[in-house]
Amino acid sequence: MIDNSLRKRLRKASEDLYIFRKTRSDIRNAEARLAAIQGAWMDAGPVPDYHEHMKNKLRRDWPTLAEALDKATQ
């Protein structure tokens, strides 16, 4: 039979492992989302002039967002 102190330690270890796995998963998901944002901001695609035009429009209309995107993609 497992005593209460060992049961508590096992439960705590199980919870810590769950949190660690969830955190790793969250980090991987955040990295994937950031990569998608970087790709959209940096890859001019088939019409580079239009892409640059729209980035400049965003810089005029939403300068805070444009600055955040610039910082995120450096």
WOBEL-V270296 format. One record per backbone hydrogen bond with DSSP energy under -1.0 kcal/mol. CO is the residue of the C=O (numbers start at 1). NH is the residue of the N-H. Records with the same first field share a line. If there is no record, write none. Layout:
CO: NH + NH
This chain:
3: 7
4: 8
5: 9
6: 10
7: 11
8: 12
9: 13
10: 14
11: 15
12: 16
13: 17
14: 18
15: 19
16: 20
17: 21
18: 22
19: 23
20: 24
21: 25
22: 26
23: 27
24: 28
25: 29
26: 30
27: 31
28: 32
29: 33
30: 34
31: 35
32: 36
33: 37
34: 38
35: 39
36: 40
37: 41
38: 42
39: 43
47: 51
48: 52
49: 53
50: 54
51: 55
52: 56
53: 57
54: 58
55: 59
56: 60
57: 61
58: 62
62: 66
63: 67
64: 68
65: 69
66: 70
67: 71
68: 72
69: 73
